Amino acid sequence: MSHIATKTSLNRRAFLKGAGATVALPFLSAMTPAFAKTSEVPKRFIAMNAGLGFHAPNFIPTHAGTNYKAPLYLQKLEKHRKDYTIFSGLSHPNSNGANGHASELTWLTSAPRPGLAGFKNTISLDQLMAKHIGAATRFPSLTIGARGQSLSWTANGVQIPAQTHPTKIFRQLFVNGTEKEVAEEIKNLERGRSILDTVLNDAKTLKLSLGARDREKLDEYFTSVRELEIRLQQNKEWANRPKPKVNYKEPQEVADRNDILAKQHLLNDLTLLSLQTDSTRVIAYSLGGMNAVPSNIPGVRTDWHMLSHHGRDEQKIEELTRIEAAEFEVFSDFLTKLKNVKEADGHLLDHTAILFGSNLGNASSHSWRNLPILLAGGGYKHGAHAAHDPDNNTPFANLFVPLAQRMGLEIEKFGSSTANSIRGLKS
């Protein structure tokens, strides 16, 4: 067997050109010397939340450590057992909000009392990451959803809408605009910068007449505007670069809007492609749920939301289990696909941390305590159930801090965190 020898390493932004096509290369082993260390292979983060929860007895093992007996849902992930860690006994403090589902608003932020009077959300973990590392990719982050709430929030507590249409996501990621469309995009970006210049000049004049507290607020505003200005310039630069081409047929919208599993499969594929082409490194993904009967799941005849409020009714739990078990099968398929993409000294999952779980510990009672949480990949040592105190929960945000640090952020605290590490997370 012969090998091609090269005197220099391949550039990370290397492209293949031929037959009128330009194809972005995935990360190859030959690119490794282009980085100072193997550890400098791009790190990625995905947050995946199921807003209607998971039936805890089917998810959380009864024993801690590595020798736990896998409950039903984890049996669907058995071949990936060494690729993830189960966390139990975690929650965000003071997450009792306007209703049980309001805790979804703060799953990635940890802000207190979601949806109640005076509530103001804070920046979500994905957006904090995007703020610091997003300039390295065309898209600082992606916010997507099968159905349900967006998980992403800006530093000013503004929710970022989730893109739920696979066709639109694909075109955004991989379809180049015409020359005229690109020129118009650049023109609009330049117009945006011009408007910002005017706004900043007016704000600087206003600042002279304000008191100390208002000047502080205005400085925060200046910071946001400057960040936007930088992003506009970055977008202008990206607008002149071709998008990567992928060997994947442009997806069609799922005809049956209640076939949520088909939707999740499509979004999983697009998530994989976006990471593989280095189009983004940060993704917030709402798995959703519905006030309807999900299609193509044998034995399910009842509205999914109603099933989540099962009240310990065995028939409802049986139908709910069928839905959630199918979701875990889809997730297992996603992990397999990530592991099949070879990258540097391992595979894509090695360099992608996936936070998977729910904002509800018990959907039937709308409980936001004892959240079902799974962390896969990311280069951590996995294979165990890290059981925290079910009565005195560990702040969920304690896990956020090391995840952010792994992405290169120099932080010691996030939201309601009380420590910069968490028991059970092993590097």
NUGUNU-108097 format. One record per residue (C-alpha): x, z, y. Coordinates in steps of 0.001 Angstrom, whole numbers, padded with zeros to 6 digits, always signed. Each point is the difference from the previous one (the first is absolute). Layout:
<nodes>
XZY ...
</nodes>
This chain:
<nodes>
+000000+000000+000000 +001417-000999+003337 -000445+001822+003286 +000222-001317+003516 +002790+001691+001881 -000173+000410+003763 +002726+001117+002388 -002478+001655+002357 -003216+001848-000518 -003344-001544+000767 -001591+000927+003289 -003199+002058-000302 -001807-002592+002086 +001214-002848-002170 -002420-002890-000486 -000191-002847-002500 -000596-003337+001672 -000980-003188-001722 -002803-002485-000530 -001416+000949+003370 -000529+003630-001005 +001593+003213+001243 -000173+002890-002437 +001144+003538+000790 +002145+001445-002745 -000943+003326-001547 +002677+002685-000029 +002689-001103-002442 +002911+001871-001522 +002323-002480+001718 -001224+001379+003308 +001170+003497-000760 +003453-000346+001606 -001738-001011+003220 -001094+003631+000207 +002592+002702+000361 -001519+001839-002959 -002532-000663-002710 -002054+002771+001595 -000518-002290+002988 -002335-002241-001964 -003211+000048+002077 -002191+002998-000709 -003765-000400+000057 -003024+002248+000159 -003601-000507-001137 -002830+002492+000463 -003050-000626-002208 -003089+002155+000440 -003253+000097-001972 -002625+001283+002416 -002482+001055-002684 +002554+002097-001833 +000891+000245-003680 -001604+002255-002594 +002724+002659-000102 -000126+000918-003740 +000785-003621-000807 +002926-000091+002444 +001712+003404+000287 +001816+001268-003140 -000739+003538-001142 +003711+000801-000373 +002919-000367+002391 +003399-001531-000681 +000989-003077-001998 -001708+000804-003296 -003553-000111+001297 -002745-001671-002023 -001202-003009+001950 -003703+000127+000883 -002080-003156-000242 +000996-001684+003260 +003706+000638-000516 -000307-001456-003496 -000672-003297+001782 +003457+000417+001587 +001796+001204-003124 +002594-002807-000013 +000941+001012+003549 +000171+003743-000703 +003631+000269+001123 -000763-001902+003200 -002276+002525+001704 -000515+003681+000793 -003390+001745+000080 -000556+002565+002750 -002834+002514-000073 -000853+002950+002239 +000547-001960+003244 -002294-000374+003007 -000004-000369+003754 -000891+003366+001613 -003218+000163+001988 -001337-003349-001211 -003610+001160+000012 -001437-002635+002298 -003318-001528+001020 -000715-000761-003647 +001885-000169-003263 +001057-003583+000446 +001465+000624+003451 +003183+001253-001687 +000798-003666-000694 +000691-000361+003734 +002900+002415-000238 +001426-000697-003468 +003144-001501+001557 +000002+002081+003190 -000896+003613-000985 -001835+000540+003317 -002488+002920-000176 -003823-000048+000038 -000562-003747-000393 -003095-001388+001670 -001050+003233+001717 -000442+000446+003736 +003308-000278+001804 +001713-001632-002977 +002898-002245+000892 +002043-001556-002730 +003778-000291+000011 +002423-002616-001225 -000214-000852-003697 +003035+000117-002244 +000084-003778-000467 -000063-000626+003753 +002751+002527+000634 +002121-001889-002512 -000950-003343+001529 +000917+001265+003454 +003543+000713-001146 +000755-002776-002505 -002638-002648+000701 +002247-002182+002148 +001887-001085-003133 -002952-002065-001255 -002508-002485+001395 -002781+002548-000494 +000919+003623+000762 -002776+001067-002364 -003106-001238-001759 -003316+001826-000001 -002289-001348-002711 -003038+001108-001947 -002242-000969-002876 -002815+001847+001765 -000152+003195+001981 +001863+001684+002819 +003277-001117+001467 +002738+002552-000664 +002135-000963+003011 +000027+001690+003408 +002146-000501+003082 +001874+002732+001861 -002946+000136+002410 -002463+000645-002827 -001486-003497-000037 -001022-001336-003404 +001582-003320-000997 -002635-002200-001703 +000667-000897-003608 +000151-003655-000991 -002329-000408-002984 +000021-003774-000521 +002664-001232-002468 -000113-003546+001411 +000684+001228+003539 +002781+002296-001212 +001647-002852-001895 -000187-002355+002996 +001355+002698+002282 +002957+000564-002321 +000855-003460-001254 -001709-002857+001872 +001803-001382+003038 -001994-001020+003036 +000212-003500+001410 +002532-000714+002722 -002797+000269+002561 -001236+003309-001448 +003514+001474+000038 +000495-001106+003616 -003316+001614+000951 +000967+003216-001795 +003295+000163+001917 -001840-000701+003243 -002409+002855-000671 +002887+002342-000827 +001737-000892+003249 -003265+000551+001875 -000238+003412-001637 +003474+000934+001202 -000866-001133+003516 -003101+002210+000010 +002054+002942-001235 +002502-000491+002821 -002821+000170+002538 -001550+003055-001637 +003334+001839-000061 +000677-000702+003668 -003441+001290+000976 +000423+003070-002197 +003386+000840+001538 -001593-000047+003462 -002863+002187-001209 +002413+002518-001506 +001292+000982+003437 -003388+001476+000935 -000658+001952-003201 +000465+003600-001021 +002447+001134-002687 -002483-000085-002936 -001295-003455+000924 +003555-001289+000415 +000744+001227-003536 -003023-001895-001327 +001075-003085+001918 +003497+000221-001499 -001597-000052-003448 -001887-003088+001116 +003260-001598+001207 +001520+000617-003400 -002920-001727-001737 +000207-002980+002370 +003738-000357-000519 -000517+000044-003759 -002642-002698+000370 +002334-002020+002196 +002713+000140-002654 -002488-001047-002660 -001193-002948+002083 +003586-001226+000268 +000503+000427-003743 -003218-001912-000685 +001212-002828+002243 +003201-000258-002027 -001889+000025-003299 -002440-002654+001265 +002837-002533+000031 +001008+000734-003600 -001740-001597-002973 -001972+002269-002282 +001159+000231-003618 -001558-002308-002555 -001132+001533-003261 -000934-001372-003393 -003514+001383+000236 -003186-001929+000602 -001872+000999+003126 -002620+002472-001234 -003712-000445+000480 -002275+002808+000996 -001563+001816-002956 -003476-001527-000254 -001598+003191-001308 +000539+002628+002704 -000654+002751-002562 +002838-001159-002264 +002413+002472+001537 +002478-000189-002885 +000513-003725+000586 +000516+000797+003679 +002592+002648-000832 +001857-002416-002292 +000205-002557+002821 +001149+002541+002565 +002581+001344-002456 +001426-003508-000422 +000198-000479+003772 +001622+003417+000374 +002625-000977-002558 +000687-003329+001734 +000282+001614+003416 +002670+002378-001306 +001794-002597-002099 +000382-002323+003012 +000930+002924+002268 -002917-000843+002283 -000629+003730+000385 +001263+003270-001458 -002932+002269+000814 -003574-000356-001298 -003080+002208+000294 -002587-001021-002560 -003527+001352-000309 -001262-000521-003548 -003495+000672+001209 -003185+000684-001900 -003586-001044+000659 -003625+000969+000302 -000829-002479-002747 +000489-000667-003695 +003459-001515-000538 -000061-003282-001903 +001673-000895-003279 +000504+003533-001302 -001875+000365-003319 -002339+002965-000251 -000293+000626+003746 -003544-000238+001365 +000024+002505+002869 +001096-000044+003633 +003682+001038+000142 -000436+002435+002889 -002870+001701-001805 +002153+000295-003121 +002743+001723+001989 -002581+002695+000812 -000628+000579-003678 -000861+003714+000156 +001591+000302-003472 -002610-002317-001484 +001660-001322-003166 -001574-003464+000200 +001127-000460+003592 +003498+001217-000826 +000166-002448-002900 -000868-002937+002276 +002332+001254+002727 +002792+000274-002536 -000450-003645-000963 +000481-001059+003632 +003005+002195+000682 +001688-000809-003308 -000302-003685+000904 +001646+000756+003373 +002930+001597-001805 +000327-003068-002201 +000255-002132+003146 +002603+002403+001390 +001979-000158-003255 +000031-003788+000243 +001308+000291+003566 +002856+002292-001081 +000880-002454-002766 +000217-002868+002471 +002245+002013+002316 +002309+000833-002910 +000148-003666-000997 +001595-000919+003341 +003717+000582-000523 +001883+001163+003059 +003653+001037+000414 +000694+002735-002538 -003597+000401-001116 -003429-001315+000871 -002384-000027+002933 -001702+003252-001041 +003350+001804+000184 +000092-000774+003716 -003713+000496+000715 -001560+003456+000287 -003733-000109-000777 -002174+002914+001082 -003186-000319-002058 -002968+002363+000024 -002999+001174+001968 -001087+002097+002952 -002555+001752-002255 +000953+002484-002678 -003588+000262-001199 -002180-002827+001273 -003138+001539-001483 +000284+002998+002341 +001855-001846+002782 +002961+002337-000468 +003190-000967+001829 +002103+002522-001915 +002165-000555-003111 +000456-003695+000653 +000850-002372-002884 +003383-001431+001004 +002403-002298-001827 +003342-001197+001335 +001526-003020-001744 +003347-001770+000384 +002152+000347+003077 +003177+000873-001894 -001127+003544-000802 +000345+001749-003360 -003469-000011-001519 -001868+000908-003141 -001341+003458+000832 -003120+001769+001220 +000904+002105+003040 -002758+002620+000005 -000420+001947+003254 -002273+002973+000558 -003663-001123-000301 -001187+003003+002036 +002679-000029+002689 +000712-003706+000393 +003309-001382+001192 -000388-002170+003125 -000248-003616-001112 +002059-000972+003062 +003009+001802-001529 +000248-003088-002198 -000191-002323+003020 +003227+001288+001552 +002394-000948-002840 -001838-003310-000470 +000640-000810+003658 +003610+001154-000289 +000507-002287-002993 -001125-002879+002261 +002736+000899+002481 -001914+002191+002450 +001784+003073+001303 -002878+002474+000072 -000390+003598-001159 -003763+000319+000488 -003149-002106-000215 -003464+001171+001003 -000945+003189-001847 +003173+000148-002093 +001662+003389-000445 +003169-001247-001708 +002141-003138-000107 -000129-000213-003784 -002409+000669-002833 +000388+001441-003490 -000170-002695-002645 +001547-002823+002034 +003355-000793-001563 +002491-002520+001364 
</nodes>
